[in-house]
Amino acid sequence: MKKWDLNNASKTIQFSAALLTAIIGGSLFSLVGLPIPWLLGPMAALLIASRFKNVKLIWPVSMRNTGLIIVGYSIGISFTKSSLSDMISHLPSMLILTTLIVLVCVCSAFVMSKYSGVDYPTSLTSSIPGGLSQIVVFAEEMKGIDITTVTFFHVTRVIMVVFLVPLLIFSPIFAAKSTNDSSDNVIPEWSDLFPLIFLFALICFLAARIGKIFKLPAPYFLGPVIAVAAVGLFGLQGPPLPPSLLDISQFMVGGYIGLLLKPEQLDNKRKTLLLALMNGLILICATMFFSFLLTQYYDLSTITGFLSLAPGGMDQMGIIAQEVNADVSTVTSYQLFRMAFIYAAVPPLLRLVLKLSLRKKDKNSNVKTKC
């Protein structure tokens, strides 16, 4: 057998093992009645399984992207003229609260840098809650930042947020009900999708590809959201998705997240993991506090307020918002604004921090040379 065939067979076995592990995890979480079982179950199962030595599992990025397109479509159909007008009225609070969150990150990174030995530019890049792929790109472009540490911090925080946020939402902290009375809602059927879903599938696929070309953040999620919302505003509304299809999309995303964490790439695993967990916890607590302020000012449920500000990825928060029947258009709007703000404001801030850091190092080296 050729080497190429052996490699292909090996990848098939690794993917099949990952698929089976994810199905077991989702089934167990569903059986026990844990929140968002088909997102958290596969994630937890693959995270645990991948820690065993000699166990190699793979999850194709194309599966994750397909799941994100489905979620993006589902969120896109929730945008209406009314929700867009609400979004405009929220712009001042979006700006104020996002600025406060960034300031918390700046302070948290300073303390972490002082007591951990991690340089401040790396610490700050690790603390900013942006999309993983975009933040890593920033880190790669700027010399002097430890990319492995940055990646580890962001992956740890995403996993923490995706696990903790649903548990918090279903806890007594949030008084509002997290689900609507199902008797008031008509559950969409698979037969209701056809034939219109074919047109929207094409629109979503093209939107995702165009988003990728134009380097949109989370293009396979955001592209379909924007395209479907725009088409809906022009009068063509897409059919709602059945719950089982949304479960499949969560499964596709959850499996990918579960295999992201790779602690073996770090030098000081325990210390870095502890710092990453503390950093994530600080951000979750800060955003929870800010979300209560938000709900005092606007007529929003505590769940919608928290998910709007929670420091996870826009796509993950969108999935959770859907599952608990929060206002997904508001959640997506706040998450999108924060992402855009961070991508506009953070790179110049990081460049300034790096410049000051290099200047300080030069001064210290000059002093040592003179001595």
Secondary structure as UniProt FT lines:
FT   HELIX           3..32
FT   HELIX           37..49
FT   TURN            50..51
FT   TURN            53..54
FT   HELIX           61..76
FT   TURN            77..78
FT   HELIX           81..89
FT   HELIX           91..116
FT   HELIX           120..127
FT   HELIX           132..141
FT   TURN            143..144
FT   HELIX           147..169
FT   TURN            172..173
FT   HELIX           182..184
FT   HELIX           190..193
FT   TURN            194..195
FT   HELIX           196..213
FT   TURN            214..215
FT   HELIX           219..233
FT   TURN            234..235
FT   HELIX           243..258
FT   TURN            259..260
FT   HELIX           263..265
FT   HELIX           269..297
FT   HELIX           302..309
FT   HELIX           314..323
FT   TURN            324..325
FT   HELIX           328..370
//
